[in-house]
């Protein structure tokens, strides 16, 4: 189990600065698919940091929401990675990302129906059995709603957790982005979220833009500081869920390490304030 403190995503560009920095956070997280090879400098860096940090592995390629069977070879490689690093947490996305043997460079949404629910439950069960561990499933950043959906997203996630024993990764930025795009209230969504299953929280930056017709559009791009509105939503999430391991995700337009460390320090301050108020 990860410590209920702030963490950062690890990028090799930050290795030296992290090693020299006086700022120490509770854990680091990496995208699992970047470390499936047998060796190389990034692996050596991660192994070095792993000696002093708790580790979370975040998968982006299982396509748990896809119609096709899970790629068993990919699952076996993930199992080897987990055996190698013994992470305190492994998470994946409620999304699909492959079709017909082709892997797409995106995490795509799925309609919330009884059919897709049964398929996701089967895939989560298979993943947990292969990895030999409980996983966390992340709520998606979406840009539209499916007319075919018959189950609210929060209920869909709750039923997956209830029937598989998995936990949930609450991505607060995804909540904000998805609700703004769908015309929903993100705070109301959070209050309906199955908080009892949350095992980790993610925070990230987004881009507020417009589509070709001038309609406002929020994009989850992980390339900027966490927005003030997302920090406000995070503080509500902590009041609802209690202290949780909280990751700052920054995957694009990487800043210097002190900028990322300052974002993590803000999350740690919110966690500390929650404990002091209790």
C-alpha positions in Angstrom: 0.0 0.0 0.0 1.3 3.4 -0.9 1.8 6.0 1.9 -1.0 8.6 2.1 1.3 11.4 1.0 2.3 13.3 -2.2 4.3 11.7 -5.0 5.6 12.6 -8.4 5.8 10.8 -11.7 9.4 9.9 -12.5 11.0 11.0 -15.8 14.6 10.1 -16.5 15.3 13.8 -17.3 14.7 14.5 -13.5 16.9 11.7 -12.2 19.9 13.7 -11.2 17.9 16.5 -9.7 15.8 14.1 -7.7 18.9 12.4 -6.4 20.3 15.8 -5.3 17.1 17.4 -4.1 16.3 17.9 -0.4 12.6 17.5 -1.3 11.6 13.9 -0.6 8.0 12.7 -1.4 6.2 9.6 -0.4 6.3 7.7 -3.7 7.1 7.8 -7.4 5.1 6.5 -10.3 6.0 5.4 -13.8 4.1 4.2 -16.8 4.5 0.4 -16.8 4.9 0.1 -20.5 8.0 2.2 -20.5 9.8 -0.4 -18.4 9.0 -3.7 -20.0 12.4 -4.2 -21.5 15.2 -6.2 -19.9 17.6 -3.3 -19.2 18.8 0.1 -20.2 19.6 3.4 -18.4 15.9 4.2 -17.5 15.7 0.8 -15.8 18.9 1.4 -13.9 17.6 4.8 -12.8 14.3 3.4 -11.6 16.0 0.6 -9.7 18.2 3.1 -8.0 15.2 5.3 -7.0 13.2 2.3 -5.9 15.6 1.6 -3.1 14.5 4.8 -1.4 10.9 5.3 -2.6 7.6 3.5 -2.7 6.6 2.7 -6.2 3.4 2.9 -8.2 3.1 1.3 -11.7 0.5 2.9 -13.9 -0.5 0.9 -17.0 -1.7 2.5 -20.2 -1.9 -0.4 -22.6 -4.1 -3.2 -21.3 -7.3 -1.9 -23.0 -9.4 -3.2 -20.2 -12.5 -1.7 -21.7 -11.9 -3.2 -25.2 -14.1 -5.8 -26.9 -11.1 -8.0 -27.7 -9.6 -10.5 -25.2 -6.7 -9.1 -23.1 -3.3 -9.6 -24.6 -1.9 -12.4 -22.4 1.7 -11.8 -23.5 1.4 -8.2 -22.4 -0.1 -9.4 -19.0 2.8 -11.8 -18.5 5.3 -9.0 -19.2 3.5 -6.8 -16.6 3.7 -9.7 -14.1 7.5 -9.9 -14.7 7.7 -6.1 -14.1 5.7 -6.4 -10.9 7.9 -9.3 -9.7 11.0 -7.2 -10.5 10.1 -4.0 -8.7 7.4 -5.2 -6.2 5.3 -2.0 -6.5 3.0 -0.9 -3.7 0.3 -0.2 -6.3 -0.6 -1.1 -9.9 -3.3 0.9 -11.7 -4.9 0.9 -15.2 -7.6 2.9 -17.0 -11.3 2.4 -17.6 -10.8 2.7 -21.4 -9.9 0.8 -24.5 -6.7 1.5 -26.6 -6.4 -1.3 -29.1 -8.4 -2.9 -31.8 -7.6 -5.7 -34.3 -4.1 -6.1 -32.9 -3.4 -2.4 -33.5 -2.4 -0.3 -30.5 -3.8 3.3 -30.6 -2.0 6.2 -29.0 -5.0 7.2 -26.9 -7.3 6.1 -24.1 -10.8 5.9 -25.6 -14.1 5.8 -23.8 -16.7 3.1 -23.8 -20.5 3.1 -23.3 -21.7 2.2 -19.9 -24.0 -0.8 -20.4 -24.6 -4.2 -18.8 -22.6 -5.8 -21.6 -19.6 -3.6 -21.2 -19.8 -3.9 -17.5 -19.6 -7.7 -17.7 -16.6 -7.4 -20.0 -14.7 -5.0 -17.9 -15.3 -7.1 -14.8 -14.0 -10.2 -16.6 -10.9 -8.2 -17.7 -10.2 -6.8 -14.2 -10.6 -10.3 -12.8 -8.1 -11.7 -15.3 -5.6 -8.9 -14.7 -5.7 -9.3 -11.0 -5.3 -13.1 -11.3 -2.3 -12.8 -13.6 -0.6 -10.1 -11.6 -1.3 -11.7 -8.3 -2.4 -8.4 -6.8 -5.3 -6.0 -6.4 -5.3 -3.3 -9.0 -6.8 0.2 -9.1 -9.0 1.3 -12.0 -8.9 5.0 -13.0 -11.9 7.1 -14.0 -11.5 8.4 -17.5 -11.2 11.9 -19.0 -14.0 12.0 -21.6 -15.2 14.5 -24.2 -18.7 13.2 -24.9 -21.4 10.9 -23.6 -22.7 7.8 -25.3 -26.4 7.7 -26.1 -26.2 3.9 -25.5 -25.1 4.3 -21.9 -27.6 3.1 -19.3 -25.5 3.2 -16.2 -24.1 6.3 -14.6 -20.3 6.4 -14.6 -20.0 6.5 -10.8 -22.3 3.5 -10.5 -20.4 1.7 -13.2 -17.1 2.1 -11.3 -18.7 1.1 -8.0 -20.1 -2.1 -9.5 -16.7 -3.1 -10.9 -15.0 -2.6 -7.5 -17.8 -4.4 -5.7 -17.7 -7.5 -8.0 -13.9 -7.7 -8.5 -12.4 -6.5 -5.3 -10.3 -3.9 -7.2 -9.8 -0.4 -5.9 -10.3 2.9 -7.7 -7.8 5.6 -8.8 -9.6 8.9 -8.5 -8.2 11.3 -11.1 -9.5 14.6 -10.0 -8.4 16.4 -13.2 -10.2 13.8 -15.2 -13.3 14.5 -13.2 -13.0 18.2 -13.9 -12.3 17.8 -17.6 -15.1 15.2 -18.2 -17.7 17.1 -16.3 -17.0 20.4 -18.0 -17.1 18.7 -21.4 -20.4 17.0 -20.5 -22.0 20.0 -18.9 -22.0 18.4 -15.4 -21.1 19.7 -12.0 -17.7 18.2 -11.0 -18.4 18.6 -7.3 -21.7 16.8 -7.6 -19.9 14.0 -9.5 -17.3 13.7 -6.7 -20.0 13.4 -4.0 -21.5 10.5 -6.0 -18.1 8.8 -6.5 -17.7 5.5 -4.6 -15.2 7.0 -2.2 -14.8 3.8 -0.1 -12.8 2.2 -2.9 -10.3 5.0 -3.6 -6.7 3.9 -3.1 -4.9 6.7 -4.9 -5.6 10.2 -6.4 -4.1 11.8 -9.5 -3.7 15.5 -10.2 -2.6 17.0 -13.5 -2.8 20.0 -15.8 -5.3 20.5 -18.5 -5.9 22.8 -21.5 -9.0 24.9 -21.9 -9.6 25.6 -25.6 -12.4 25.4 -28.1 -13.4 23.0 -30.9 -13.7 24.0 -34.6 -17.2 25.4 -33.9 -16.1 27.6 -31.1 -17.6 25.3 -28.4 -15.5 25.3 -25.2 -13.4 22.1 -24.9 -11.2 20.9 -21.9 -8.3 18.6 -22.8 -6.5 16.4 -20.3 -2.9 17.0 -21.5 -0.6 16.7 -18.5 1.5 19.6 -19.6 0.9 22.4 -17.2 0.5 23.1 -13.5 -2.7 21.9 -11.7 -5.4 24.5 -12.2 -6.9 26.3 -9.3 -10.3 24.8 -9.9 -8.8 21.3 -9.7 -7.0 22.1 -6.5 -10.4 23.2 -5.0 -11.9 19.9 -6.3 -9.0 18.0 -4.7 -9.6 19.5 -1.3 -13.2 18.3 -1.5 -12.0 14.9 -2.6 -9.8 14.7 0.5 -12.7 15.7 2.8 -14.8 12.9 1.2 -12.2 10.2 0.9 -9.7 11.0 3.7 -6.0 11.2 3.2 -4.9 9.3 0.0 -1.6 8.9 -1.9 -1.7 11.8 -4.3 0.3 11.9 -7.5 1.3 14.9 -9.6 1.2 13.8 -13.2 3.3 15.9 -15.7 4.0 14.0 -18.9 4.3 16.7 -21.6 6.4 19.9 -21.8 8.3 18.7 -18.8 9.3 21.5 -16.4 12.5 21.6 -14.4 12.4 19.4 -11.3 11.8 22.3 -8.8 8.5 23.2 -10.6 7.3 19.6 -10.3 8.5 19.4 -6.7 6.5 22.6 -5.9 3.3 21.1 -7.2 3.9 18.0 -5.1 4.5 20.2 -2.1 1.1 21.9 -2.6 -0.5 18.4 -2.5 1.4 17.5 0.6 0.3 20.7 2.3 -3.4 19.9 1.5 -2.9 16.4 3.0 -1.2 17.9 6.1 -4.0 20.5 6.5 -6.6 17.8 6.4 -4.9 15.8 9.2 -4.5 18.9 11.3 -8.1 19.8 11.0 -9.2 16.3 12.0 
